[in-house]
Amino acid sequence: MINSSPSVGEFPKSRTPAYPVRYGVTRPARFSRQQLLIRVAALIVLGVLGLSFATIFTLAYLGLPVYMAIGTASPDMHVADLRDERRRVLWLLRWFAAVSAWVGLTVDRLPALHPGETVSLALAVPASRPTSAAAISRTLTGLPSALVLMVLSGIGILVWLWAALSILFAERIGAGAWAYLVGLQRWSVRLLAYQACLVDAYPPFSFTEETTPADVTT
C-alpha cells in the first residue's frame, strides 16, 4: 500500500523529479480475478451509457483549461484563493489517477478513503498566476502530447487485454506489460496537470520518472 500522497511540491529529500509532476504506484504481488470481473462490468456499464475513459479524458483535457481560465479571470482573486482552487483541482486529479490506475490494471483495488492509498501524485506548483488566455491556449499547445498519447493508447489496449488474460490465468501481470500501462497513466496525469495550469513545464514525451540530485532547486 502506498502512503497518503505528499503535499503539493513535496518531494523526497534525496532525489527530486526532473519534471515537476511525480506519479508512482506499487506493483501488486497478485491481482484478483474478482476485481478483474468488476472492472469489465464497469466498462460494460460505461459503454451502455455511451461513455469511455477516452471520452472522460477528452472532456478533462478540454474542460480543465476553460475551468482555470474562468477561475482566474477575476483580477481581485487573492493568492490564497488561487492556491485553494489549485488544491481542489489537484484533489480531483488524484482521484482520477487512482481510478485510472485501477481500470488500467496497475493496481488491484480502488482506494477506500483517499487516492493516496493506491497511487502517489505530487506536484511542484508554480507561484505564478496563469492568465485566462494562457490557460485557454493549452487546448492547442497540449495537442502534440495528446496525439502521441492517443497512438500509444491504441497499443495500450492490446497490452491491457494481454494483462487481463494474465490475471485471469495466473493472477499476475508481466513486468513489461505493467510498466507500459503505468507509463500511459503517468503520461496522461502529466498532461492533465499541464492542462489544469498546475505546472508550466510542457509534459515530457516519456513514460519514465526521471530524477535529478536533490540539490537542484525545483
N, C-alpha and C positions, 0 to 999 in steps of 0.2 A: 504493500500500500504506500502511496505517496503522501507525504505530509501536506498540510494546508499550503496553498500557493503563497509564495513570497509576496511582500508588498510591492507596489509599483516602484520600479527602479532598484529593487534589492537583488543582488547577485552574490554568488559565493565569493569569499574573500580571496581565494587562491587563484581563480580564473574568472575572467569576465567575457561575455559573448562579443564577438566581432560585430554582430548585428544586435540592435537594442531590443529584440524580442527573443525570449528564450522559452522554448517549448520542449517538454520532455514527458515520457511515460516509461513505466517499468514493464518489461515483458513478463507476462504471467507464465508460471511453470506449466499450467494446464488451462485449457479452455473448455467450458461447459457446453455439452451438446444442447442442453435445455436452453441456455442463453442464446445459442445459435438459432434455435427454432423461434424464440421470441423475437429476435432481430428480423428474421424472414417474415414473420407475421406482421410486424410493424411496417416493414417495407411494402408488403401487400396492401395494408390499410392505406398507406400514403398514396400508393398507386391508384387505388379505387377512388380516392379523393382528388386525383389529378395532380398530386404533389410528388416531389422527389427531393433528395438532398441537393441536387444540382439546381433545382428551382429555388430552394431556400437560400442557397449560397448566392445565386444571382440577385435575388431580392436584397440580400445583405450588402452585396458589392455595390449595388446602385443606391440603396437606401441610406447607408451609413454616411457617405459624403453629404447627401442632402440634409440629413438629420443634423450633422455637425455644422453645416452652413447656416441652418436656421437657428440652431442653438447658440452660435457665436456671433450672430448678426448684430445683436444689440451692443452699442458702444458702451452701455452702462454696466455690462457684465463684469463682475469683480473676478479677481484671480481665484478666490476661494470657490466661486460658483463654477468656474471653468474646471477646476480640479474635481469638484463633485460630479460634474457632468461626465468627465472622462472616467471617473471611477464607476459610474453606472454603466457606461458602455463597456468597460473592461469586465465588469461582472457578467454582462450578457455574453461577451466574447469567451470568457472562461467556461460558461455553461455550454456554449456552442462547441467548444473544443472537447469537453467531456462527453457530450452526446455523440459528436462526430467520431471520437476515439472508440466508443462502444460500437456504433454502427460499422465503423471501418475496421473492426476486428483487431485493434491494437491493445485493447483492454478487455477484460472478461465481464465486467458488470458496469452498471450505471452507478454514479455516486448517490449515497443516501441523503446527505445533507449539504455537502459542499463539493464543488468540482475538483478541489484540491485533493480529494480522496483518491482520484484516479489519474489526474493529469496535473502537470506543473506548468504554469504560464506566468512569466514575469516580464515586465516591460520597463525600460528606462524612458519615461515620458518626457519630452522636451518642455522647457518652461515657456517657450514662445507660444503665442496665441495664433491659431490659423485664421486667415481671413475667409470670408464666405466664398470669394472667387477661387481661392486656393483649394478649399475643400471640394467645391463642385468640379474643379479641373481634374480631380483624381479619378473621376469616372472615365476619363480619357487616358490619363497617364498610367493608370493601372492596367490598361488593356494588354500590353505585351506580356506581362506576368500572367494575366488571366488566360490568355490564349494558349500559352505554353502549358499552364496547369490543366487546361481542358484536354490537350493532347495526352499528357501524362495520365490524366484520369481515365481516358479511354483504355490505356494499358492497365491501369489500376483495377478496372472492372474484371479483367481476366485474372489478375493477381488475387483479387478478393474471392472470386469463385474457387480458385485453387486453394486458397487459405480455408474457405468454408468446407471444402471436401476434406482437407487435412484434419479439421476439427471433428468432422463427422466420423472419420475412420480412426483417428489417432489422438484426438483431443489436444493436438499441438499444431503450431504453425512454424514452418521453416524460418531460419534466421533471415534469409534473403528476402522472402516474401513479407515478413513482418517489418523489416527495415524499410522496404519500399512503401508500405502502407503508412508507416509513421512519417516518412518523408513527404508524402502527399498531404497529410494533415498539417505538418509543420509549415509547408508552403502556403496552404490555404489560410492558416491562422495569421501568418506574417502578412499576407496580402490584405486580409480584413482589418488588421491593426493599422496598416497604412491607409486604407480607405477611410477608417474612422478618425484619421488625423492623430492617432495615439503615438505615432513615430513620424519623423520627417524623412529618414533614410529610405530609399527605394528597396523593396524586398529583394534579396539575392536570388538568383536563379540556381538554387542549390537545395538539396534535401538535408544536408548535414548541419550540425550545430557547431560552427567554428568558434574557437575561443582565442583570446589573446591574454598575455600576462596581466595580472591584476593591477599593476602599477599604471596601466593605460587608463586614462580617465574616459568614462562613458557618459 
